[in-house]
Amino acid sequence: MRCLLLLLLLCCAPVRAELQAQAVPGGVARLELGPAVEPRPQLWLGEQPLAVVARQGRWQALVGIPLDTPAGSLTLRQGPSPAQGMPLVLEVRPKAYPAQHLRLKNKGQVELSPENEARVAREHEEIRQLKQHWRDTPYVDTDFALPADGRVSGHFGVRRFFNGQPRAPHSGMDLAAPRGAPVRAAAGGKVLAVADYFFNGRSVFVDHGQGLISLYCHLDSITVRPGQWLEKGEPVGSVGSTGRSTGPHLHWTVVLNGTNVDPALFVQP
Ligand SMILES: [Zn+2]
């Protein structure tokens, strides 16, 4: 009877999704650091602190690998500051992302006016700084839920060309959903910022701790305020087509140590 109960408990226990670690550009590498005894080790990639979590009694660094990282050795630092850190080398494997060619008839959609160029540059800097935000937390939840119901209509990392001109690779995952459909926090966290950007439209940043941040873009409405705490699955707004968007969908970006990583790695297949 006791065995049956244990079996039932095991079967019914919620299965925690495992982050699918991949040491590739745009991926997340797990780096083993030894037994999980305090204090927690501090690691750096450039000037950016890295998330360090305890897993099965051992410390592990989670390293977001920038999409433009060449295959080969990537040097991290372990210590109280990047300058005083001991080097640690991570081997990055190559990954080829698909290319997508789009033809746009309206040239104005490809070439920006000087005013828009200036606005985009300002917003680019603001977004870069928000993505580098660090909030120390003892624990980081990497078990994400899809933030909207809908099929994946755009994958992370796709190399895009508009009328033959290369554009930035796709920085997140697109989910096809009708205007007004709810958008929910992928995991628990604190609202870092809400904004309205030229390209991303109405956007919400959610800080999950230790440099793990999710960003929800092109929203029709926003129902949260900066500083607000959210549980996993709590609404942040609704699907829309604000900013540079061809139709209602959710663009979802996941950021780790200041760099965009593939959101698909954080959700169960
Ligand atoms: Zn997108």
Boltz pocket constraint, residues with backbone or C-beta under 6 A from the ligand:
constraints:
  - pocket:
      binder: B
      contacts: [[A, 154], [A, 170], [A, 171], [A, 172], [A, 173], [A, 174], [A, 250], [A, 251], [A, 252]]
      max_distance: 6.0
